[in-house]
Amino acid sequence: MREARRAFCRFWPLTRGDRSRLALIVACVVVSALTETAAILLFADLTDHALQAGSLSAFWGPAAAWLAVAALGALVGYLGNSLAVWTAERFVRRLRAHAFGHVQRLPPHFFQRHRQGDLAERLTGDVEAIEQLVVSGVVGSIGAAFSAVFYAAAAFWLRWDLALATFLLAPLFLLAARRFAGRVKKASRDERVADGAITSVVTEALGNIVLTQAYNRRRDEEARLDTEARAWQRAGVRGARLSELYEQFVEVVETLCVLTVIGLGVWEISAGRMTLGQLLAFAAFLGYLYPPVRALGRLGLTVTEAMAGAERIGEILDAEPAVTDPVRPVPAWPVRGRVDFEGVSFRYPDAPRTALRDVTFGAGPGELVVVTGESGAGKSTLTALLTRFYDPSTGTIRLDGVPLTDVPLDFLRENIALLPQQTLILNGTVRENIACGRPGASDAEIERAARGAAAHDFVAALPDGYDTRIAPGTAALSGGQLQRLAIARSMLRAAPVLVLDEPTAGLDAVAARQVVRPLRRLMAGRTTIVITHDLTLAPDADRILVVDRGRLVEAGTHTELLAHGGAYARLAAPLPGTIPLPPPPQRDDTLTLRW
């Protein structure tokens, strides 16, 4: 219960703004319980004075009162239940937005450790489970408690001795729930983990459908899904069996209680100490009493199931962002674009070795700096630090002489346009994909950016032009065309600092040439840092930096570094089209037939 209290206290603040509605819902539940109590008492009155006596005149008064009480109960029940559903959905929406907003601030390595499908399951199914703990659970437990008190009080009012005898069996409900709680929690957590695993397998398979089909991995993917589905099935069946076993046990206990009441009631009626109406009313009160008592016992199982979701959401919310906004941020200023790395070293969390060691260089407005080196040398880490996905372990990075740690994140990223290695496409129209570079841009500005990126002609030729819908992995556009849309997005952003990470990666020679031309327009007048293996832009660079095992080993112009004959000369030697092809195999005129 200590864990449940901690989880409740953690998520309860999200009900702020809805607590008056929760109070109204509880009031509706209380009034509903009172109307049901009154209806049972009116039923007893009808039985003793109208049914047994056969008096029609004694029927109308209690009947009218019963109908009025039933109508009031129906109205209050409808209002309370409708408001409860609305409040519960508002809580789910608020909690999901809170968790999703936190996830978006987490560093890249967090997403490398967690499968996307599992994160999606946490933000959907697990969020809804927490609602059962914080909103529905609170309303349900308060309503059940009031109902139990009213029905028990009415039963005691009718016959306290019979009530006392039957209530002695009530603790069995709570005892049974406590016995089942631990096993239900484990089954619920296993089922939620399996749900996340299934979602992950499906999303990964669909995202890699080309690999699946090209390498005949269909059966392998089906086997992966089957393995996870079997784990989900085992956990689901185990949880269902435990819940059903609890329900059946409770049914037996309730039956035992009702039989006890009927037996004692028959004895009391035979002795003339109880009327038939009183016995029926007493039995009805017990019939109404045990469901809320059972609900209170079932609440323990509900809380246990919700705790599995609360733990998984808590793991997300407990993950710390790698960077945060400064406590005392510098005020905004017109950024010129001067970038300086001063003795920067960095190691990724839990990484075995340092990614960058004592890197120092600078780049000013209008300069093109090309950073190259072998794969894994640490080149892309420079972009992660410059855009503040991470902060350096040691050293300082400055923008116009201001340390990045003093610059608000939003302001920093508005002034640095990143063109990542992977061409990122949103599920939306071409217009929306370009406009995300600067939300609120006009259609004319979007088209101007597309023209500057040499994308307007092929976009205009699409079936719906700029309103053509595209999605990640679309086959409607080539890799080069998608890259030019990304360039248009960066042009629209008009940031003074431009960071290009492998801008021609995955493109053939023709597509690369088509991309380089708009890239040169994009770089004009900006501080441009290009991370690349493709040295097409190197001859035009103001400075080339060669990174090897996290260290800056060479710096200079294309001509200077070639003359030096060092690491850059080795990288530049096998330029595209100059790699000698192996000689063709010697022809064998002997025809060999294989059957």
Secondary structure, DSSP 8 states (H G I E B T S, - for coil): -HHHHHHHHHHGGGGTTSHHHHHHHHHHHHHHHHHHHHHHHHHHHHIIIIITTT-SHHHHHHHHHHHHHHHHHHHHHHHHHHHHHHHHHHHHHHHHHHHHHHHTTS-HHHHHHS-HHHHHHIIIIIHHHHHIIIIIHHHHHHHHHHHHHHHHHHHHHH-HHHHHHHHTTTHHHHHHHHHHHHHHHHHHHHHHHHHHHHHHHHHHHHHTHHHHHHTT-HHHHHHHHHHHHHHHHHHHHHHHHHHHHHHHHHHHHHHHHHHHHHHHHHHHHHTTSS-HHHHHHHHHHHHHHHHHHHHHHHHHHHHHHHHHHHHHHHHHHHS--S----SS----------EEEEEEEE--TT-SS-SEEEEEEEE-TT-EEEEE-STTSSHHHHHHHHTTSS--SEEEEEETTEEGGGS-HHHHHHSEEEE-SS----SEEHHHHHHTTSTT--HHHHHHHHHHTT-HHHHHTSTTGGG-EE-TT-SSS-HHHHHHHHHHHHHHHT-SEEEEESTTTT--HHHHHHHHHHHHHHHTTSEEEEE-S-GGGGGG-SEEEEEETTEEEEEE-HHHHHHHTSHHHHHHTT-TT-S----------------
